[in-house]
Amino acid sequence: MSGVHRFGIVLLGLCLIPLSVCLGQSIDTGFWDHSNPENDQIIDHSDWQVILDGYLMTNDPSGIHLFDYAGLQDDSSERQRLRDYINHLQQLDPRPYSKDVQMAYWINLYNALTVRVIVDNYPIESILEIHHGDNPGTGPWKETVTTIAGVDLSLDNIEHDILRPIWQDPRIHYGVNCASLGCPNLASEVFTKSNLERLLNQCAKDFVNHVRAIELLDESFGVTSSLYYWYIEDFGNSEDGIFEHLTIFADEDLAKQLVDFDGTLDHEYDWRLNEVESQ
């Protein structure tokens, strides 16, 4: 397949190159690539579940999970719950835990930190409005947002220096959330050792079978998420690889469309905030 790629209007004037090459300072992945498979301890994520239960809307007709950032910002006790939960995770060194516990830890931490960043800067129309210094439109991903085991970490560090290289699982892209309408849904359940496989698969299926992931308008033209091109190396490093990946999680009708498709693709991404609209 050949490809003709464009970005949607919401991207104009913003970062027009893959996020994977917009990264800040990297960290030593090897430092984090340790685990103890014999350790059966788990990590408590119950406070994060309370936040999700209270502020994540999963029944919007759009099929996109929306977050009530304004509501959380206005509730000082629940904002403190979020801060306490993040502080709880920051006090832990995840390396002595099993790999599944670690993966759940990093995904939950990433998502909780993202919500905190949005709430601390709300109201905004897009996460890309959050920036420091003289780089408008770059988002908060390069900024230090936490310190774990004595190491300062950004959101980019968590995703691109820890999660992606250590686990090498493309479903990570469906687990971490960038607070945008174009992003895979923020899961309504916290990730845990016991639900990790099920929940990653469900997040992948929910996104792949939504039009913001792939919409084939006919057999010769379609539009897919820019996510697959920004991180094409995680999806077979080719358009054929992207289609093979999509087919794994596609429902029957979509899978048949993907097999029959032999055309060109655009790709786009909607960076508008995934917020519950005020009444």
N, C-alpha and C positions, 0 to 999 in steps of 0.2 A: 504494500500500500504506500502511496505517496501521501504527503501531508502538507496542508496549507494551514498555518497557525496564526491566530490573531488573539488579542486580549480584549475582553469586554470593556465597555466604556468606563466601568467603575475603576479600571486600572490606569486610566490615562493620568500622566503626571506622577505616578507612583512607581514602585520598584518593578521594572519591566524585565528583570532577569531572574532566573531560578533562585529560590531562597537558599538552595544548597551552596551557592557561590556568593551569598550575601552574609556569610557567617562572620562572627567576631573571632576573638582569639580562641584557639582550640585548647583542649586540655589532654592529658595523657590518658587515653582509653584504657591502657593496661592497668593503671592504678585501680580502676573500677571492675576489671574483669576477674573477679574472685568470688567464690561462693562456697557454701558448705551444704552439700546435698543431704547430709545426715541431720541437719538442723531442722526440726519440725516446728519451730516457733513461727508464729504469724504476727502481723502488724495490724494494729487497730485503726481502721478507717471509718469508724462509725460516725464521727463528727462530719466528715465529708459527705456521708450518706444523708445526714440530716439536712445539710445545705442543699443537696440535689433534690431531696424530697420537697423542700420548701420553696425552691426558686426556679427549678427547671420545668418548663412546660413541654410536654411530649405529645400533646394532642392537637397541635396546630394543623389546620387543613393543608398547609404547604408540605407537611411531612418532615419539616425541619424542627429540631428541638430548639426552643427559644429560652433565654435566661432572663430572669427579672433582676437585672443589675440595679435598677433604681430601688426596688424593694429591699434588696440586701444592703444597699448603701444607707437606707433610711433606718435600718434596724441595728442599733448599736450592739445589742447582745449577740445577734447572729454574725455580725462582722467580727466580733471578738471570738466567736466560735471558730470562724475561718482562720483567724490569726493563731489561735491556740492549736488548731489542727496542724497548720504549717509548722509552727514551732515544735510540736511533738515530732514531726518527721525530721526536722532539722537536727534534733538532738540524737538521732539514730545514725549509726553507720550501717548501711545496708549490706555491706560485703560479707558479713558472717552468716547471712541468711541464705536460703535456697534460691535458685535462679528464678523460679516462678514467683516467689514472694518479692524478690527484688524487682522484677519487671512490673508487677502490680504497683509496687511502691513508687517507681519512677513515673509511671503513667498518671497515677493519682496526684502525685506531687506537681507534675507539669500542669495538669488541668486546674488544680486548686490555685497555683501561682498565677496562672493566666486570668482566672476569675478575680483574684485579688488585684492584679494590675489594672484590669478594666474598672473595677469598683473604685479604686483609688483615684482614677482619672475621669470617671464618669461625671457629666454626660459627654459622650463622643459619638461620632457616626461610624467610625471604623477604628480598629486596633492600630491601623497604620498611622493614625494621628498622634500616637504616643511615641515620643522620641526624645532624645537628649542631645544637646550640642547643636551643631549646624547641619543636621541630616534629616530634614522633614520628610515624612512619608516612608520612613524605614521601619517603623514599628519598634517594639520593646525587646526583641529577641536577643540582641547582643548585650543588653545591660545585665549586670550582676543582680540576681533576684533572690539568691539563697546561698547559704554556706553549709556544706555537708562534709563531715569528716575533715574539717579544716580547709576545705577547698571551696573557693568562690565559684559559683556556677551561674550561667545565664540559661535562659530557656533553650537557646541554640545548643549549649553544651549538653544539656540533658537529652535532647533529641538526637543530635548529630554526632556527639562524641561518646555517648553512653548507650542509649537505646538502639539506634540503628546499627552501629558497628558490632556491638556485643551480641545482639540477638539475631540480626540479619533476617528480620521477619517483616515483609511489606505490610502486614496487618497493623504494625505500629502506627502507620499513617491514619488508620481509622480509629485508633484509640486516643491519640493526643488531639486536643481541640484548640483551634486558633481564634475562637470567638467570632467567627464570620459565617455569613449565610452560605458561602461556597464550601465551607469546611465539612467533613464528616461530622455527624451528630456527636455532641457531648453525651456520653452514655448516662442513662438514668440510674445505673448501678455502679457502685464503686468496684474497681478491679481487685480481685483477691486471688490467692493461690488456687482456690477451689473452682472459681468460675472463669479463670483466665482464658482458656481455650474456647469455651462456649461464648463468652462475651466478645472476644476479638472476632470470632466468626460472625456473630450477629451484627456487630458494628460494620464489618465489611459488607455483608449482605444488604444491610439497610442503605448503605451509601451507593453501592454498585447498582441497585435496582431503583435508584432515584435519578431523575433527569439531570441533576447537577453533576452527576458522575459521567453519564453517557446518554446521549439522545441521538438515535439514528433516524434522521428525518426521511430517508429513503435508502436504497441500496448503494447509492453513490456519494452520500454526504451525511456527515454527522458532527456533533459537537461533544467534546469530552472535557473533563476537568483538567485545568492546567497542572493540578497536583501530579498527574501521571507523567507530565513532561519535565517538571522541575526535578522530579526524583526518578527519572526513567531508568537509572541504573538499578533501582529496586524492583522494577517491573520488566525484567528481561532485556533491558537496554535497547528496546526497539518497539515500534508500533505493534508488530506482531506479538511481542512479549506482553504488551499492555492488554491486547485483546485476549490472549491466553489467560492472563490473570483475571480479567473481568469475567470470562466464561466460567471460571471456577465458582464464583459467587453469584452468578446471574440466575434469575428464575428461568423456567423453561422457555418462555416466549422470547425473552431477551437473548438467551443463549443461542437460539436459532437465528435471530437477527445478526448476532455477532459473527456467527459462522458464515452466513450468507453475504456479509458486507464486503465490498471490494471497491471502496471509494476513497475520498479524501476527508480529512478531519480538521476542524477548527478546535481550538481549546480556549477556555475562558475561566474566570474565577470571580466570584462576587465577594468583595471585601467588606461589604456593609455589615455592621454589627448584628449579631444574632440575638437581638434584644426583644423582650416582650414589649409591644407598643403600649404606651401609656393610654389609659382610657379617657 
